[in-house]
Amino acid sequence: MIMISVLAGIGVITVITMVRVSEDLKRIQTGGSAVDTAAIDHIVSAVLSGPSFHMKIIFLIVLGMWLYSIIDAYRLGRKTESINEKV
């Protein structure tokens, strides 16, 4: 379940990013035959200014699930270790 959640979050981030890039490329292409460097600068500055609110939330969820999996693996290892010591 943890792996599915993390992969789903990464998938959503990838899809959102690809949709944004596709929309921006379409806008650049419909502007005419010449490449509009001002439009490209605007897009790059928007991307570099930071991710959207939704992307931040998804990233925090993925990070939380990753940290939870680390803690869970540690606890499970300790539990298995203590069982093996008793045997």
KEMI-766158 format. One line per 8 residues: number of its first residue (from 1); their letters; for each residue x, y, z of N, C-alpha, C, O, CB. Coordinates in steps of 0.02 Angstrom, whole numbers, plus 50000, padded with zeros to 5 digits. Glycine has a CB too. Layout:
NUM> a> X,Y,Z,X,Y,Z,X,Y,Z,X,Y,Z,X,Y,Z ~ ...
***
This chain:
1> mimisvla> 50041,49940,50000,50000,50000,50000,50043,50063,50000,50027,50113,49967,49953,50000,50060 ~ 50097,50061,50037,50141,50119,50040,50171,50133,49971,50172,50190,49948,50196,50109,50092 ~ 50195,50081,49940,50227,50090,49874,50175,50115,49823,50191,50158,49782,50258,50023,49850 ~ 50115,50088,49825,50063,50111,49779,50047,50184,49790,50039,50222,49742,49999,50068,49787 ~ 50043,50205,49853,50029,50275,49869,50084,50321,49843,50070,50374,49814,50020,50284,49944 ~ 50146,50302,49855,50202,50343,49832,50204,50347,49756,50214,50401,49728,50268,50316,49860 ~ 50196,50290,49723,50197,50289,49650,50139,50329,49621,50146,50362,49570,50195,50218,49625 ~ 50081,50325,49654,50024,50365,49630,50038,50439,49637,50022,50478,49592,49960,50346,49669
9> gigvitvi> 50068,50459,49692,50085,50530,49702,50135,50554,49650,50128,50608,49622,50112,50541,49772 ~ 50186,50514,49637,50235,50532,49587,50203,50534,49518,50219,50577,49477,50294,50482,49587 ~ 50158,50488,49505,50122,50488,49441,50080,50550,49431,50078,50579,49377,50077,50426,49436 ~ 50046,50572,49484,50005,50632,49480,50050,50693,49467,50033,50735,49426,49964,50642,49545 ~ 50106,50698,49502,50152,50753,49491,50177,50753,49419,50180,50806,49387,50212,50748,49539 ~ 50193,50695,49392,50217,50690,49323,50163,50711,49274,50177,50748,49227,50239,50619,49308 ~ 50102,50688,49284,50047,50705,49238,50033,50780,49240,50025,50811,49188,49983,50666,49256 ~ 50031,50809,49299,50018,50882,49305,50073,50921,49269,50059,50969,49233,50014,50903,49379
17> tmvrvsed> 50135,50900,49279,50191,50934,49246,50187,50928,49170,50198,50977,49135,50257,50906,49271 ~ 50172,50868,49145,50168,50858,49073,50110,50897,49042,50117,50924,48987,50160,50783,49058 ~ 50054,50902,49077,49997,50941,49051,50016,51014,49047,50001,51048,48998,49935,50932,49096 ~ 50049,51040,49099,50070,51110,49098,50119,51124,49041,50113,51174,49006,50102,51129,49165 ~ 50167,51080,49033,50216,51089,48979,50182,51086,48911,50197,51127,48867,50272,51036,48983 ~ 50136,51040,48902,50100,51034,48839,50059,51097,48824,50059,51121,48768,50055,50972,48841 ~ 50025,51122,48875,49985,51183,48865,50030,51242,48847,50014,51282,48803,49945,51200,48929 ~ 50087,51247,48881,50132,51303,48867,50162,51298,48797,50170,51349,48763,50188,51305,48918
25> lkriqtgg> 50179,51237,48775,50205,51228,48708,50153,51245,48655,50169,51273,48603,50230,51157,48699 ~ 50091,51227,48668,50037,51244,48621,50029,51320,48616,50019,51347,48561,49970,51212,48643 ~ 50034,51354,48673,50029,51427,48672,50085,51458,48632,50075,51507,48595,50029,51455,48744 ~ 50145,51431,48639,50203,51457,48602,50193,51444,48528,50207,51488,48487,50268,51425,48627 ~ 50169,51385,48510,50161,51368,48440,50106,51408,48406,50112,51425,48347,50146,51294,48433 ~ 50053,51424,48442,49999,51463,48411,50016,51536,48405,49979,51574,48373,49935,51454,48452 ~ 50070,51557,48435,50090,51627,48432,50118,51648,48364,50126,51707,48351,50142,51642,48484 ~ 50132,51601,48321,50160,51616,48255,50216,51568,48238,50231,51523,48277,50185,51688,48253
33> savdtaai> 50246,51578,48181,50298,51532,48159,50364,51545,48195,50404,51499,48203,50307,51537,48084 ~ 50376,51607,48215,50438,51623,48251,50431,51606,48325,50377,51611,48354,50456,51698,48241 ~ 50486,51586,48354,50486,51570,48425,50487,51635,48465,50528,51679,48453,50548,51526,48444 ~ 50441,51641,48511,50435,51701,48552,50477,51691,48615,50456,51656,48662,50360,51717,48570 ~ 50536,51720,48617,50580,51711,48674,50552,51741,48738,50567,51718,48793,50648,51741,48659 ~ 50511,51793,48732,50481,51823,48791,50432,51773,48823,50428,51768,48885,50444,51888,48772 ~ 50395,51736,48781,50349,51686,48808,50387,51630,48843,50366,51605,48895,50305,51657,48752 ~ 50442,51610,48814,50483,51557,48844,50512,51581,48910,50513,51544,48959,50540,51535,48796
41> dhivsavl> 50536,51642,48912,50562,51671,48974,50508,51673,49028,50521,51659,49086,50590,51741,48962 ~ 50448,51691,49008,50392,51695,49055,50376,51626,49083,50364,51618,49143,50329,51725,49020 ~ 50375,51575,49040,50360,51507,49062,50414,51482,49108,50400,51452,49160,50353,51460,49001 ~ 50477,51493,49090,50533,51469,49132,50532,51504,49200,50543,51472,49251,50600,51482,49097 ~ 50519,51568,49201,50516,51604,49265,50458,51580,49308,50463,51577,49369,50511,51679,49254 ~ 50402,51562,49275,50345,51536,49313,50361,51468,49343,50341,51454,49400,50283,51531,49268 ~ 50397,51427,49307,50416,51361,49332,50466,51368,49389,50462,51333,49439,50445,51317,49276 ~ 50514,51413,49381,50565,51422,49432,50540,51458,49494,50572,51454,49547,50623,51460,49403
49> sgpsfhmk> 50483,51492,49488,50457,51528,49546,50431,51481,49599,50423,51501,49657,50402,51576,49525 ~ 50418,51420,49582,50397,51371,49632,50336,51332,49609,50299,51354,49566,50382,51405,49697 ~ 50327,51274,49640,50271,51231,49622,50205,51259,49648,50204,51300,49693,50282,51161,49648 ~ 50151,51235,49620,50085,51256,49641,50068,51226,49709,50104,51183,49734,50032,51237,49589 ~ 50014,51249,49738,49991,51225,49803,49978,51150,49801,49997,51113,49847,49928,51263,49825 ~ 49945,51126,49748,49928,51055,49742,49991,51013,49738,49995,50958,49767,49884,51044,49681 ~ 50040,51037,49701,50103,51000,49695,50138,50995,49763,50167,50943,49779,50149,51033,49643 ~ 50136,51048,49802,50167,51047,49868,50132,50997,49913,50165,50960,49950,50164,51117,49900
57> iiflivlg> 50065,50995,49910,50028,50947,49952,50045,50876,49932,50057,50833,49975,49952,50960,49945 ~ 50045,50862,49867,50061,50794,49843,50132,50776,49864,50145,50720,49885,50053,50789,49767 ~ 50179,50823,49857,50248,50809,49876,50252,50794,49951,50288,50747,49971,50293,50870,49859 ~ 50217,50831,49993,50218,50818,50065,50188,50751,50081,50212,50716,50127,50181,50873,50102 ~ 50135,50731,50046,50105,50665,50057,50154,50610,50039,50163,50561,50076,50040,50657,50017 ~ 50187,50617,49981,50236,50567,49959,50294,50564,50009,50316,50510,50027,50263,50584,49888 ~ 50318,50621,50031,50372,50623,50080,50350,50590,50146,50389,50553,50175,50394,50696,50093 ~ 50290,50605,50168,50264,50574,50229,50258,50498,50224,50276,50462,50270,50197,50603,50246
65> mwlysiid> 50234,50475,50167,50228,50402,50157,50298,50370,50155,50307,50315,50181,50190,50387,50092 ~ 50346,50404,50125,50414,50378,50122,50443,50373,50192,50473,50322,50209,50458,50422,50077 ~ 50435,50425,50232,50461,50424,50301,50426,50370,50342,50458,50336,50382,50452,50493,50334 ~ 50360,50364,50332,50323,50312,50368,50350,50243,50350,50356,50200,50394,50248,50317,50352 ~ 50365,50232,50286,50390,50166,50266,50458,50151,50298,50473,50094,50315,50396,50162,50189 ~ 50499,50203,50305,50564,50193,50338,50554,50174,50411,50586,50127,50436,50607,50258,50333 ~ 50511,50209,50446,50497,50194,50517,50466,50125,50525,50484,50088,50570,50451,50248,50547 ~ 50420,50109,50480,50387,50043,50482,50437,49987,50471,50434,49936,50505,50331,50040,50431
73> ayrlgrkt> 50482,49996,50423,50533,49945,50410,50579,49937,50470,50598,49881,50486,50574,49964,50347 ~ 50596,49991,50503,50639,49987,50562,50603,49949,50618,50633,49905,50650,50658,50059,50586 ~ 50540,49966,50630,50502,49932,50683,50494,49858,50668,50501,49816,50713,50433,49965,50691 ~ 50480,49842,50606,50471,49772,50587,50537,49734,50595,50537,49677,50617,50445,49766,50514 ~ 50592,49766,50577,50657,49734,50585,50673,49722,50658,50699,49669,50676,50711,49778,50554 ~ 50658,49770,50701,50670,49762,50773,50627,49706,50801,50649,49666,50842,50656,49827,50811 ~ 50565,49703,50779,50519,49651,50803,50544,49582,50781,50543,49535,50821,50448,49663,50776 ~ 50564,49575,50719,50590,49512,50694,50654,49492,50729,50665,49434,50745,50602,49516,50618
81> esinekv> 50696,49542,50743,50758,49529,50778,50745,49502,50849,50778,49455,50871,50800,49593,50782 ~ 50697,49532,50883,50682,49510,50952,50651,49440,50952,50662,49401,50999,50635,49560,50986 ~ 50612,49423,50901,50584,49356,50896,50639,49305,50884,50639,49251,50913,50531,49352,50839 ~ 50687,49322,50840,50742,49276,50826,50788,49266,50886,50818,49213,50893,50783,49303,50767 ~ 50795,49317,50929,50836,49310,50988,50805,49263,51039,50840,49228,51075,50849,49378,51020 ~ 50738,49261,51042,50703,49218,51088,50706,49144,51068,50702,49099,51109,50631,49240,51095 ~ 50714,49133,51003,50716,49064,50979,50783,49036,50986,50794,48978,50968,50695,49060,50907
***
